Amino acid sequence: MTDPKKWQIGSTLADDGTRREYIVHLVSPRFTARVVRVDPFEQQPVEKEGEADVVNGFVYQIDRRTVLCEIDWTDRIPDADERDFAAHWLGEADRAWDRLRSHFLRWKALSPVQDMASRIDLDISGCSSWSDYTEAFCSENDRSDGDLVKRVRHLANVVSTGEVPVLIGMLHAADYSRVADQIGGNDIWRRLSRTCGEHAEAAALAIMRQ
């Protein structure tokens, strides 16, 4: 079984405005692999991925629509003839990515998350990963000139004590941690300690974002 403590999924905003998703192996051999969606017929990156090198170096195909590429080896760079070494660890990354991605799908399906998303008028139905969710949240906030975050702030003032951590988690998962901290304040851990059931699970999964 893949140890989730050894792996982390993250995303960055590139200079061209595209959001790029990565999976990181946190222990030796440490490396970072970019997760890229490709056209299943042309095997080229889809437009929303921006520039991506899916040809050079070690490239690992997760499925017909997804590859791991642009591998950044931290501890050692495998030689070209060490394909078995690279294939083994990229296969481990594939399994870890699938497992960690399932955490997002579980979070997305939780009723408190669906309820809060509906109440802030955020459509997450098309999201299949944390990166998709972050992009959806940021795009909607940009489109609405910041109204999405304003709706979250307003809702945090009127929902129950157990629902506030769900909203805080949604902000953390969307890379709006500063706003989440402003809402939670020094009271955040007390709020979390009073949250239970699916509300607690939703908050924990989003804050860990793993």
C-alpha positions in Angstrom: 0.0 0.0 0.0 1.3 3.5 -0.9 2.2 5.5 2.2 0.5 8.9 1.8 3.1 10.6 4.1 5.7 10.0 1.5 3.8 11.7 -1.3 2.2 15.0 -1.9 0.1 16.6 -4.7 0.6 20.3 -5.3 0.0 22.9 -8.0 1.7 26.1 -9.1 0.6 29.0 -11.3 2.9 29.3 -14.3 4.0 32.5 -16.0 1.6 31.9 -18.8 -1.4 31.7 -16.4 -1.9 28.0 -16.6 -2.1 25.9 -13.3 0.3 23.0 -13.3 -0.2 20.0 -11.1 2.7 17.9 -9.6 3.2 14.9 -7.5 6.2 14.9 -5.1 8.1 12.1 -3.5 9.2 13.4 -0.2 11.8 10.8 0.8 14.7 9.2 -1.0 14.8 9.1 -4.0 13.2 12.5 -3.9 11.7 13.8 -7.1 8.9 15.9 -8.6 6.8 14.8 -11.6 4.4 17.0 -13.5 1.0 15.5 -14.1 -0.2 16.5 -17.6 -3.5 15.8 -19.4 -3.0 14.9 -23.0 -5.2 14.4 -26.1 -5.8 10.6 -26.2 -5.4 10.6 -30.0 -2.6 13.0 -30.7 -0.8 12.4 -27.3 -0.1 16.1 -27.0 -0.9 18.3 -24.0 -4.4 19.7 -24.0 -4.7 23.4 -24.3 -5.2 24.2 -20.6 -1.9 22.6 -19.7 0.1 25.3 -21.5 3.6 24.3 -22.5 4.6 20.7 -21.5 7.4 18.5 -22.6 5.9 15.0 -23.1 8.7 13.8 -25.3 12.1 14.2 -23.7 13.5 12.5 -20.7 11.5 9.9 -18.7 7.8 10.0 -19.6 5.3 7.7 -17.8 1.8 7.1 -19.1 -0.8 6.8 -16.4 -3.7 6.3 -18.8 -4.7 7.4 -22.3 -5.3 11.0 -21.1 -2.6 11.5 -18.4 1.2 11.3 -18.3 3.9 12.0 -15.8 6.7 14.1 -17.3 9.3 16.8 -16.7 10.7 14.8 -13.9 13.0 16.7 -11.5 15.2 14.2 -9.6 16.5 15.8 -6.4 18.8 13.1 -5.0 20.2 11.6 -8.2 19.5 11.8 -11.9 19.0 8.3 -13.4 21.1 7.6 -16.5 19.4 6.9 -19.8 20.0 3.2 -19.4 18.4 3.1 -15.9 14.9 2.9 -17.3 13.9 0.2 -14.8 14.8 2.4 -11.9 12.8 5.3 -13.3 9.9 3.1 -14.4 9.6 1.6 -10.9 9.5 5.0 -9.1 7.2 6.6 -11.7 4.9 3.6 -11.3 4.9 4.2 -7.5 4.0 7.9 -8.3 1.2 6.7 -10.5 -0.3 4.6 -7.7 0.2 7.4 -5.1 -1.5 9.9 -7.4 -4.4 7.6 -7.9 -4.8 7.1 -4.2 -4.4 10.8 -3.2 -6.8 11.8 -6.0 -9.4 9.5 -4.5 -9.2 11.7 -1.4 -10.4 14.7 -3.5 -13.3 12.7 -4.9 -14.3 11.6 -1.4 -14.2 15.2 -0.3 -16.1 16.5 -3.3 -18.9 13.9 -2.6 -19.4 14.8 1.1 -22.7 16.5 1.6 -21.3 19.5 3.6 -19.0 20.3 0.7 -21.8 20.0 -1.8 -24.0 22.2 0.4 -21.4 24.9 0.9 -20.4 24.9 -2.8 -24.1 25.4 -3.7 -24.5 28.2 -1.2 -21.5 30.1 -2.5 -22.6 29.4 -6.1 -19.5 27.5 -7.0 -19.8 24.7 -9.6 -17.4 21.9 -8.7 -19.2 19.1 -10.7 -16.5 19.1 -13.4 -13.5 18.9 -11.0 -11.7 15.6 -10.7 -8.6 16.7 -8.7 -7.5 19.4 -6.2 -5.8 21.2 -9.0 -9.1 21.3 -11.0 -10.9 22.6 -7.9 -8.3 25.3 -7.3 -8.6 26.4 -10.9 -12.4 26.5 -10.7 -12.4 28.5 -7.5 -9.8 31.0 -8.8 -11.4 31.4 -12.2 -14.9 32.1 -10.6 -13.4 34.6 -8.2 -11.6 36.4 -11.0 -14.7 36.3 -13.2 -16.8 37.8 -10.4 -14.3 40.4 -9.5 -13.8 38.9 -6.0 -17.4 38.3 -5.3 -16.8 34.6 -4.6 -14.6 35.3 -1.7 -17.0 37.9 -0.5 -19.8 35.3 -0.6 -17.6 32.9 1.5 -16.9 35.6 4.1 -20.6 36.4 4.3 -21.7 32.8 4.6 -19.0 32.2 7.4 -20.9 34.8 9.5 -24.2 33.1 9.3 -23.6 29.3 9.2 -23.3 27.0 12.2 -20.1 26.5 14.2 -19.6 23.1 12.6 -20.0 24.5 9.1 -17.4 27.2 9.3 -14.4 24.8 9.2 -15.8 23.3 6.0 -15.6 26.8 4.4 -12.2 27.4 5.9 -11.0 24.1 4.3 -12.5 25.0 1.0 -10.4 28.3 1.1 -7.2 26.4 2.0 -7.8 23.9 -0.8 -8.2 26.8 -3.3 -4.9 28.5 -2.2 -6.8 31.2 -0.3 -5.2 30.4 3.0 -4.8 34.0 4.1 -8.6 34.5 3.8 -9.1 31.2 5.6 -6.9 32.4 8.5 -8.7 35.7 8.7 -12.0 33.9 9.0 -10.7 31.3 11.4 -8.6 33.7 13.5 -7.1 32.4 16.8 -10.3 30.4 17.2 -9.7 28.0 14.4 -8.5 24.9 16.5 -11.4 25.3 18.9 -13.8 25.4 15.9 -12.2 22.2 14.5 -12.4 20.4 17.9 -16.1 21.1 17.9 -16.7 19.7 14.4 -17.6 16.1 13.9 -18.8 13.6 11.3 -18.7 14.6 7.6 -18.1 18.2 8.5 -14.8 17.2 10.3 -13.8 14.9 7.5 -14.4 17.7 4.9 -12.3 20.2 6.8 -9.5 17.7 7.4 -9.2 16.5 3.8 -9.2 20.0 2.4 -6.7 21.4 4.9 -4.3 18.5 4.2 -5.1 18.7 0.5 -3.7 15.2 0.1 
